[in-house]
Amino acid sequence: MLKLTHFRAVVLMVVVALMWSIAGVVTRHLEHARSFEVTFWRSFFTLLALLLILPALQGRAVFASMRHSGRALWISGVCWSVMFTAFMVALVLMPVANVLVTMAVGPLLTALFARVFIGHHIAPRTWVAIAVAGLGIAWMYGAQMAGLPLTGTLVALCVPVAAAINWTVVQHSQRHGHAVDLVPAVLVGAVISVVATLPLALPFQASWHDLGLLALLGVVQLAIPCVLAVRCGRVLKAPELALLGLLEVIFGILLAWLGAGEKPGTAVLTGGALVIGALVFNELLGWKEQK
């Protein structure tokens, strides 16, 4: 595999963010698949893709090594499954822009969880960013509270919460000398998501058109970019990854607007600007401090 330089890793992460961002616009073009069936098929195709990708990258021994991995791998897998499931269900229940902006608070929640549960120091700039991001989320949802389902809001919030738990567990394990391979963890998450959503997805209603789109999501929007993002993480620092990952929000809102006519409201744009601005401010200062 081609060795990643810093520049190549940056370019690759931009591509990864673009691949992640297609979920909203593709979901809007489904014909009959709804709710948990959407999650089931996307996770199913992700599982099939990873069963091919993992042995190709790490050899067949990767499956045997998973059986001897510590608890962190399985906890991470559960978190991935929650993210897979909640993200797709939230897209069915709410506008794409709301879901993506809600997900953007994940890095700040991770910093907060790491402080509470494993004692990581939080810089003053991060406390300010958390407060501003919270204000942005409150503004976005407060202005639309009458028009958005409470269930959709709570489901969308499950995504950044599960992501924060995931990264906190991974950081804690690495501090104690137990590195977690995140690609097998994604595979575990896909398996759990498939098993958990199958009973809720029945009876299947997806058309062949829907299955084609969901296969696209499983392979191109989830399996491949997750593998690439883990590889980029070996070259890029955490602030760089967080900043480049924010492109998913921008790309996703634009694609849903252009490809599905889902124009974001003023409250979403204002609240989203506060959330993303807070994260950019925090990560840029963190990057400067590291350099």
Order of alpha helices (4+ residues) and beta strands (2+ residues): alpha-alpha-alpha-alpha-alpha-alpha-alpha-alpha-alpha-alpha-alpha-alpha-alpha-alpha-alpha
